[in-house]
Amino acid sequence: MDGFPCPIPQRIGIVHKVSSAEAAETAVYVAQFLRAKGVEVITDEAETARSADLVVVLGGDGTLIHAASLVNGRQVPILGINMGSLGFMTEVPQSEMYPMLDAVLAGQAQVSERMKLRVHLHRGGAGNARELDTEVMNDVVIAKGALARMVEFDTSYGAHYVTTYKADGIIVATPTGSTAYALAANGPLVYPSMQGVVIAPICPHTLTQRPLVVPDDESINIVLVSDSGEVYLTLDGQRGVPLERGDRVQVKSSSHRVRLVRNPNIDYFGILRAKLRWGER
């Protein structure tokens, strides 16, 4: 995967998984370690969002996604320390945490970029104003509630009509998000530095409607055309918005990128082997 040198940081923000006592305790030790190296440490999330030039994440991939949303498009490298098993994005295990921090402070770390998606919700159709304007790192999911009927979505790519999906839902994912919910919907694994977008229906009524990978240079428009009961738009699995018949969700590539500090001891295929247990019986 292509990478470039990580700038030596002067102000490091620490973001930890709030529900984990172990992560909170580890954050204290990491702060002490960094201050002993002469680095300014920021523990307030608002200040981290404004002025940190590196963010250390202590948790899992969900915590890293939260940190990426905090910096809100600023080109700030994020170092993910996984507090459990190896993550797809939080690549560094706790056992390698301090050597990795030393490598970052010595200017020896590499950074890779991941694309994001920009999401607009037009309530009631194409001509209406945006009700929502945000970005995601992993995926946009439109799906029915537990008691709702099958949903119909008119889907287009740029000026081209794709199809009307009849399904439980639809996922639009980045290459990074191809290993998240899209994977459970039989979507493809996409190398994370690629510039493309996955469109994956969830339990489609027609089995020939398969996941697609399209270039990221056109907008994807999805219109809810059926009145099927509860249908929700979910952003990176962290925020949900109820949808109504006629709503249009527009998804396109963002100009912003997420910069992740790479773990030099494992590559993407090693992560896939570890997480997906390739080669095991």
Contacts in CASP RR format, 6 or more apart in sequence:
PFRMAT RR
TARGET T0000
AUTHOR 0000-0000-0000
METHOD contacts of the structure
MODEL  1
MDGFPCPIPQRIGIVHKVSSAEAAETAVYVAQFLRAKGVEVITDEAETAR
SADLVVVLGGDGTLIHAASLVNGRQVPILGINMGSLGFMTEVPQSEMYPM
LDAVLAGQAQVSERMKLRVHLHRGGAGNARELDTEVMNDVVIAKGALARM
VEFDTSYGAHYVTTYKADGIIVATPTGSTAYALAANGPLVYPSMQGVVIA
PICPHTLTQRPLVVPDDESINIVLVSDSGEVYLTLDGQRGVPLERGDRVQ
VKSSSHRVRLVRNPNIDYFGILRAKLRWGER
1 112 0 8 1.000
1 191 0 8 1.000
1 192 0 8 1.000
1 193 0 8 1.000
1 262 0 8 1.000
1 267 0 8 1.000
1 268 0 8 1.000
2 112 0 8 1.000
2 193 0 8 1.000
3 110 0 8 1.000
3 111 0 8 1.000
3 112 0 8 1.000
3 113 0 8 1.000
3 262 0 8 1.000
4 110 0 8 1.000
4 111 0 8 1.000
5 107 0 8 1.000
5 109 0 8 1.000
5 110 0 8 1.000
5 111 0 8 1.000
6 54 0 8 1.000
6 77 0 8 1.000
6 104 0 8 1.000
6 107 0 8 1.000
6 109 0 8 1.000
6 110 0 8 1.000
6 111 0 8 1.000
6 261 0 8 1.000
7 53 0 8 1.000
7 77 0 8 1.000
7 107 0 8 1.000
8 104 0 8 1.000
8 105 0 8 1.000
8 106 0 8 1.000
8 107 0 8 1.000
9 39 0 8 1.000
9 52 0 8 1.000
9 53 0 8 1.000
9 54 0 8 1.000
9 77 0 8 1.000
9 104 0 8 1.000
9 105 0 8 1.000
10 39 0 8 1.000
10 40 0 8 1.000
10 53 0 8 1.000
11 39 0 8 1.000
11 40 0 8 1.000
11 41 0 8 1.000
11 42 0 8 1.000
11 51 0 8 1.000
11 52 0 8 1.000
11 53 0 8 1.000
11 54 0 8 1.000
12 34 0 8 1.000
12 39 0 8 1.000
12 40 0 8 1.000
12 41 0 8 1.000
12 42 0 8 1.000
12 52 0 8 1.000
12 53 0 8 1.000
12 54 0 8 1.000
12 55 0 8 1.000
12 56 0 8 1.000
13 41 0 8 1.000
13 42 0 8 1.000
13 43 0 8 1.000
13 48 0 8 1.000
13 52 0 8 1.000
13 54 0 8 1.000
13 55 0 8 1.000
13 56 0 8 1.000
14 27 0 8 1.000
14 30 0 8 1.000
14 31 0 8 1.000
14 41 0 8 1.000
14 42 0 8 1.000
14 43 0 8 1.000
14 48 0 8 1.000
14 55 0 8 1.000
14 56 0 8 1.000
14 58 0 8 1.000
15 45 0 8 1.000
15 48 0 8 1.000
15 55 0 8 1.000
15 56 0 8 1.000
15 57 0 8 1.000
15 58 0 8 1.000
15 63 0 8 1.000
15 66 0 8 1.000
15 67 0 8 1.000
15 70 0 8 1.000
16 23 0 8 1.000
16 24 0 8 1.000
16 26 0 8 1.000
16 27 0 8 1.000
16 57 0 8 1.000
16 58 0 8 1.000
16 59 0 8 1.000
16 63 0 8 1.000
17 23 0 8 1.000
17 58 0 8 1.000
17 59 0 8 1.000
17 60 0 8 1.000
17 63 0 8 1.000
17 83 0 8 1.000
18 24 0 8 1.000
20 58 0 8 1.000
20 59 0 8 1.000
20 83 0 8 1.000
22 83 0 8 1.000
23 58 0 8 1.000
23 59 0 8 1.000
23 63 0 8 1.000
23 83 0 8 1.000
26 58 0 8 1.000
26 81 0 8 1.000
26 83 0 8 1.000
26 94 0 8 1.000
26 97 0 8 1.000
27 43 0 8 1.000
27 58 0 8 1.000
30 56 0 8 1.000
30 58 0 8 1.000
30 81 0 8 1.000
30 97 0 8 1.000
30 101 0 8 1.000
31 41 0 8 1.000
31 43 0 8 1.000
33 98 0 8 1.000
33 101 0 8 1.000
34 41 0 8 1.000
34 101 0 8 1.000
35 41 0 8 1.000
37 105 0 8 1.000
39 105 0 8 1.000
42 48 0 8 1.000
42 51 0 8 1.000
42 52 0 8 1.000
45 70 0 8 1.000
48 55 0 8 1.000
48 70 0 8 1.000
48 71 0 8 1.000
49 70 0 8 1.000
49 71 0 8 1.000
49 72 0 8 1.000
49 74 0 8 1.000
52 71 0 8 1.000
52 76 0 8 1.000
53 76 0 8 1.000
53 77 0 8 1.000
54 76 0 8 1.000
54 77 0 8 1.000
54 78 0 8 1.000
54 79 0 8 1.000
54 104 0 8 1.000
54 261 0 8 1.000
55 67 0 8 1.000
55 70 0 8 1.000
55 71 0 8 1.000
55 76 0 8 1.000
55 77 0 8 1.000
55 78 0 8 1.000
55 79 0 8 1.000
56 78 0 8 1.000
56 79 0 8 1.000
56 80 0 8 1.000
56 81 0 8 1.000
56 101 0 8 1.000
57 63 0 8 1.000
57 64 0 8 1.000
57 67 0 8 1.000
57 78 0 8 1.000
57 79 0 8 1.000
57 80 0 8 1.000
57 81 0 8 1.000
57 90 0 8 1.000
58 80 0 8 1.000
58 81 0 8 1.000
58 83 0 8 1.000
59 80 0 8 1.000
59 81 0 8 1.000
59 82 0 8 1.000
59 83 0 8 1.000
59 84 0 8 1.000
59 90 0 8 1.000
60 80 0 8 1.000
60 82 0 8 1.000
60 83 0 8 1.000
60 84 0 8 1.000
60 87 0 8 1.000
60 89 0 8 1.000
60 90 0 8 1.000
61 87 0 8 1.000
61 88 0 8 1.000
61 89 0 8 1.000
61 90 0 8 1.000
61 180 0 8 1.000
62 238 0 8 1.000
63 90 0 8 1.000
64 78 0 8 1.000
64 80 0 8 1.000
64 89 0 8 1.000
64 90 0 8 1.000
64 260 0 8 1.000
65 89 0 8 1.000
65 137 0 8 1.000
65 138 0 8 1.000
65 236 0 8 1.000
65 238 0 8 1.000
66 238 0 8 1.000
67 78 0 8 1.000
68 78 0 8 1.000
68 116 0 8 1.000
68 137 0 8 1.000
68 258 0 8 1.000
69 135 0 8 1.000
69 137 0 8 1.000
69 236 0 8 1.000
69 238 0 8 1.000
71 78 0 8 1.000
73 116 0 8 1.000
73 135 0 8 1.000
73 256 0 8 1.000
73 257 0 8 1.000
75 257 0 8 1.000
75 259 0 8 1.000
76 259 0 8 1.000
77 111 0 8 1.000
77 259 0 8 1.000
77 260 0 8 1.000
77 261 0 8 1.000
78 258 0 8 1.000
78 259 0 8 1.000
78 260 0 8 1.000
78 261 0 8 1.000
79 92 0 8 1.000
79 100 0 8 1.000
79 101 0 8 1.000
79 104 0 8 1.000
79 109 0 8 1.000
79 260 0 8 1.000
79 261 0 8 1.000
80 89 0 8 1.000
80 90 0 8 1.000
80 91 0 8 1.000
80 92 0 8 1.000
80 260 0 8 1.000
80 261 0 8 1.000
81 90 0 8 1.000
81 92 0 8 1.000
81 93 0 8 1.000
81 94 0 8 1.000
81 97 0 8 1.000
81 100 0 8 1.000
82 90 0 8 1.000
82 91 0 8 1.000
82 92 0 8 1.000
82 93 0 8 1.000
82 94 0 8 1.000
83 94 0 8 1.000
84 93 0 8 1.000
84 94 0 8 1.000
85 275 0 8 1.000
86 93 0 8 1.000
86 266 0 8 1.000
86 271 0 8 1.000
86 274 0 8 1.000
86 275 0 8 1.000
87 271 0 8 1.000
87 275 0 8 1.000
88 176 0 8 1.000
88 179 0 8 1.000
88 180 0 8 1.000
88 271 0 8 1.000
88 275 0 8 1.000
89 176 0 8 1.000
89 260 0 8 1.000
91 260 0 8 1.000
91 262 0 8 1.000
91 263 0 8 1.000
91 266 0 8 1.000
91 271 0 8 1.000
92 100 0 8 1.000
92 261 0 8 1.000
92 263 0 8 1.000
96 263 0 8 1.000
96 265 0 8 1.000
100 109 0 8 1.000
100 261 0 8 1.000
100 263 0 8 1.000
103 109 0 8 1.000
103 264 0 8 1.000
104 261 0 8 1.000
109 261 0 8 1.000
109 262 0 8 1.000
109 264 0 8 1.000
110 261 0 8 1.000
110 262 0 8 1.000
110 264 0 8 1.000
111 259 0 8 1.000
111 260 0 8 1.000
111 261 0 8 1.000
111 262 0 8 1.000
112 192 0 8 1.000
112 193 0 8 1.000
112 259 0 8 1.000
112 260 0 8 1.000
112 262 0 8 1.000
113 193 0 8 1.000
113 257 0 8 1.000
113 258 0 8 1.000
113 259 0 8 1.000
113 260 0 8 1.000
114 137 0 8 1.000
114 174 0 8 1.000
114 175 0 8 1.000
114 176 0 8 1.000
114 192 0 8 1.000
114 193 0 8 1.000
114 257 0 8 1.000
114 258 0 8 1.000
114 259 0 8 1.000
114 260 0 8 1.000
115 174 0 8 1.000
115 175 0 8 1.000
115 176 0 8 1.000
115 195 0 8 1.000
115 196 0 8 1.000
115 216 0 8 1.000
115 253 0 8 1.000
115 254 0 8 1.000
115 257 0 8 1.000
115 258 0 8 1.000
116 135 0 8 1.000
116 136 0 8 1.000
116 137 0 8 1.000
116 174 0 8 1.000
116 253 0 8 1.000
116 254 0 8 1.000
116 256 0 8 1.000
116 257 0 8 1.000
116 258 0 8 1.000
117 135 0 8 1.000
117 136 0 8 1.000
117 139 0 8 1.000
117 140 0 8 1.000
117 172 0 8 1.000
117 174 0 8 1.000
117 197 0 8 1.000
117 251 0 8 1.000
117 252 0 8 1.000
117 253 0 8 1.000
117 254 0 8 1.000
118 133 0 8 1.000
118 134 0 8 1.000
118 135 0 8 1.000
118 251 0 8 1.000
118 252 0 8 1.000
118 253 0 8 1.000
118 254 0 8 1.000
119 132 0 8 1.000
119 133 0 8 1.000
119 134 0 8 1.000
119 135 0 8 1.000
119 136 0 8 1.000
119 140 0 8 1.000
119 235 0 8 1.000
119 249 0 8 1.000
119 250 0 8 1.000
119 251 0 8 1.000
120 130 0 8 1.000
120 132 0 8 1.000
120 133 0 8 1.000
120 249 0 8 1.000
120 250 0 8 1.000
120 251 0 8 1.000
121 130 0 8 1.000
121 131 0 8 1.000
121 132 0 8 1.000
121 233 0 8 1.000
121 241 0 8 1.000
121 243 0 8 1.000
121 247 0 8 1.000
121 248 0 8 1.000
121 249 0 8 1.000
121 250 0 8 1.000
122 128 0 8 1.000
122 129 0 8 1.000
122 130 0 8 1.000
122 131 0 8 1.000
122 247 0 8 1.000
122 248 0 8 1.000
122 249 0 8 1.000
122 250 0 8 1.000
123 129 0 8 1.000
123 131 0 8 1.000
123 244 0 8 1.000
123 247 0 8 1.000
124 244 0 8 1.000
124 246 0 8 1.000
124 247 0 8 1.000
124 248 0 8 1.000
125 223 0 8 1.000
125 246 0 8 1.000
125 247 0 8 1.000
125 248 0 8 1.000
126 221 0 8 1.000
126 248 0 8 1.000
132 233 0 8 1.000
132 241 0 8 1.000
134 235 0 8 1.000
134 239 0 8 1.000
135 254 0 8 1.000
135 256 0 8 1.000
136 174 0 8 1.000
136 235 0 8 1.000
136 236 0 8 1.000
137 174 0 8 1.000
137 176 0 8 1.000
137 177 0 8 1.000
137 236 0 8 1.000
137 258 0 8 1.000
138 173 0 8 1.000
138 174 0 8 1.000
138 176 0 8 1.000
138 177 0 8 1.000
138 180 0 8 1.000
138 181 0 8 1.000
138 236 0 8 1.000
138 237 0 8 1.000
139 171 0 8 1.000
139 172 0 8 1.000
139 173 0 8 1.000
139 174 0 8 1.000
139 177 0 8 1.000
139 180 0 8 1.000
139 181 0 8 1.000
139 182 0 8 1.000
139 236 0 8 1.000
139 237 0 8 1.000
140 171 0 8 1.000
140 172 0 8 1.000
140 173 0 8 1.000
140 233 0 8 1.000
140 234 0 8 1.000
140 235 0 8 1.000
140 249 0 8 1.000
140 251 0 8 1.000
141 169 0 8 1.000
141 170 0 8 1.000
141 171 0 8 1.000
141 172 0 8 1.000
141 181 0 8 1.000
141 202 0 8 1.000
141 233 0 8 1.000
141 234 0 8 1.000
141 235 0 8 1.000
141 237 0 8 1.000
142 151 0 8 1.000
142 153 0 8 1.000
142 169 0 8 1.000
142 170 0 8 1.000
142 222 0 8 1.000
142 224 0 8 1.000
142 231 0 8 1.000
142 232 0 8 1.000
142 233 0 8 1.000
142 234 0 8 1.000
142 243 0 8 1.000
142 249 0 8 1.000
143 151 0 8 1.000
143 168 0 8 1.000
143 169 0 8 1.000
143 170 0 8 1.000
143 202 0 8 1.000
143 231 0 8 1.000
143 232 0 8 1.000
143 234 0 8 1.000
144 150 0 8 1.000
144 151 0 8 1.000
144 168 0 8 1.000
144 169 0 8 1.000
144 228 0 8 1.000
144 229 0 8 1.000
144 230 0 8 1.000
144 231 0 8 1.000
144 232 0 8 1.000
145 229 0 8 1.000
145 230 0 8 1.000
145 231 0 8 1.000
145 232 0 8 1.000
146 230 0 8 1.000
147 229 0 8 1.000
147 230 0 8 1.000
148 228 0 8 1.000
148 229 0 8 1.000
148 230 0 8 1.000
148 231 0 8 1.000
149 226 0 8 1.000
149 228 0 8 1.000
149 229 0 8 1.000
150 166 0 8 1.000
150 167 0 8 1.000
150 168 0 8 1.000
150 205 0 8 1.000
150 226 0 8 1.000
150 228 0 8 1.000
151 166 0 8 1.000
151 167 0 8 1.000
151 168 0 8 1.000
151 169 0 8 1.000
151 224 0 8 1.000
151 226 0 8 1.000
151 228 0 8 1.000
151 231 0 8 1.000
152 164 0 8 1.000
152 165 0 8 1.000
152 166 0 8 1.000
152 224 0 8 1.000
152 225 0 8 1.000
152 226 0 8 1.000
152 228 0 8 1.000
153 164 0 8 1.000
153 165 0 8 1.000
153 167 0 8 1.000
153 169 0 8 1.000
153 170 0 8 1.000
153 222 0 8 1.000
153 223 0 8 1.000
153 224 0 8 1.000
153 225 0 8 1.000
154 161 0 8 1.000
154 164 0 8 1.000
154 222 0 8 1.000
154 223 0 8 1.000
154 225 0 8 1.000
155 161 0 8 1.000
155 162 0 8 1.000
155 163 0 8 1.000
155 164 0 8 1.000
155 165 0 8 1.000
155 170 0 8 1.000
155 199 0 8 1.000
155 220 0 8 1.000
155 221 0 8 1.000
155 222 0 8 1.000
155 223 0 8 1.000
156 162 0 8 1.000
156 220 0 8 1.000
156 221 0 8 1.000
157 199 0 8 1.000
157 214 0 8 1.000
157 218 0 8 1.000
157 219 0 8 1.000
157 220 0 8 1.000
158 218 0 8 1.000
158 219 0 8 1.000
158 220 0 8 1.000
158 221 0 8 1.000
162 199 0 8 1.000
162 212 0 8 1.000
163 209 0 8 1.000
164 225 0 8 1.000
165 201 0 8 1.000
165 204 0 8 1.000
165 209 0 8 1.000
166 204 0 8 1.000
166 205 0 8 1.000
166 206 0 8 1.000
167 201 0 8 1.000
167 202 0 8 1.000
167 203 0 8 1.000
167 204 0 8 1.000
167 205 0 8 1.000
167 209 0 8 1.000
168 202 0 8 1.000
168 203 0 8 1.000
169 201 0 8 1.000
169 202 0 8 1.000
169 203 0 8 1.000
170 199 0 8 1.000
170 200 0 8 1.000
170 201 0 8 1.000
170 202 0 8 1.000
170 222 0 8 1.000
171 181 0 8 1.000
171 182 0 8 1.000
171 185 0 8 1.000
171 198 0 8 1.000
171 199 0 8 1.000
171 200 0 8 1.000
171 201 0 8 1.000
171 202 0 8 1.000
172 197 0 8 1.000
172 198 0 8 1.000
172 199 0 8 1.000
172 200 0 8 1.000
172 220 0 8 1.000
172 222 0 8 1.000
172 251 0 8 1.000
173 180 0 8 1.000
173 181 0 8 1.000
173 182 0 8 1.000
173 197 0 8 1.000
173 198 0 8 1.000
173 200 0 8 1.000
174 196 0 8 1.000
174 197 0 8 1.000
174 198 0 8 1.000
175 190 0 8 1.000
175 191 0 8 1.000
175 192 0 8 1.000
175 193 0 8 1.000
175 194 0 8 1.000
175 195 0 8 1.000
175 196 0 8 1.000
175 198 0 8 1.000
176 192 0 8 1.000
176 258 0 8 1.000
177 198 0 8 1.000
178 187 0 8 1.000
178 188 0 8 1.000
178 189 0 8 1.000
178 190 0 8 1.000
178 192 0 8 1.000
178 198 0 8 1.000
179 189 0 8 1.000
179 272 0 8 1.000
179 275 0 8 1.000
181 237 0 8 1.000
182 198 0 8 1.000
182 200 0 8 1.000
182 211 0 8 1.000
183 189 0 8 1.000
185 200 0 8 1.000
185 201 0 8 1.000
185 202 0 8 1.000
185 203 0 8 1.000
185 211 0 8 1.000
186 200 0 8 1.000
186 210 0 8 1.000
186 211 0 8 1.000
187 198 0 8 1.000
187 200 0 8 1.000
187 211 0 8 1.000
188 198 0 8 1.000
188 211 0 8 1.000
188 213 0 8 1.000
189 272 0 8 1.000
190 196 0 8 1.000
190 198 0 8 1.000
190 213 0 8 1.000
191 268 0 8 1.000
192 268 0 8 1.000
195 215 0 8 1.000
195 216 0 8 1.000
195 253 0 8 1.000
196 213 0 8 1.000
196 214 0 8 1.000
196 215 0 8 1.000
196 216 0 8 1.000
196 253 0 8 1.000
197 213 0 8 1.000
197 214 0 8 1.000
197 215 0 8 1.000
197 216 0 8 1.000
197 220 0 8 1.000
197 251 0 8 1.000
197 253 0 8 1.000
198 211 0 8 1.000
198 212 0 8 1.000
198 213 0 8 1.000
199 211 0 8 1.000
199 212 0 8 1.000
199 213 0 8 1.000
199 214 0 8 1.000
199 220 0 8 1.000
200 211 0 8 1.000
200 212 0 8 1.000
201 209 0 8 1.000
201 211 0 8 1.000
214 220 0 8 1.000
216 252 0 8 1.000
216 253 0 8 1.000
217 253 0 8 1.000
218 252 0 8 1.000
219 250 0 8 1.000
219 251 0 8 1.000
219 252 0 8 1.000
220 250 0 8 1.000
220 251 0 8 1.000
220 252 0 8 1.000
221 248 0 8 1.000
221 249 0 8 1.000
221 250 0 8 1.000
221 251 0 8 1.000
222 248 0 8 1.000
222 249 0 8 1.000
222 250 0 8 1.000
222 251 0 8 1.000
223 246 0 8 1.000
223 247 0 8 1.000
223 248 0 8 1.000
223 249 0 8 1.000
224 231 0 8 1.000
224 243 0 8 1.000
224 244 0 8 1.000
224 245 0 8 1.000
224 246 0 8 1.000
224 247 0 8 1.000
224 248 0 8 1.000
224 249 0 8 1.000
225 245 0 8 1.000
225 246 0 8 1.000
226 245 0 8 1.000
227 245 0 8 1.000
230 242 0 8 1.000
231 242 0 8 1.000
231 243 0 8 1.000
232 240 0 8 1.000
232 241 0 8 1.000
232 242 0 8 1.000
232 243 0 8 1.000
233 240 0 8 1.000
233 241 0 8 1.000
233 242 0 8 1.000
233 243 0 8 1.000
233 249 0 8 1.000
234 240 0 8 1.000
234 241 0 8 1.000
235 241 0 8 1.000
243 249 0 8 1.000
266 274 0 8 1.000
272 278 0 8 1.000
273 279 0 8 1.000
END
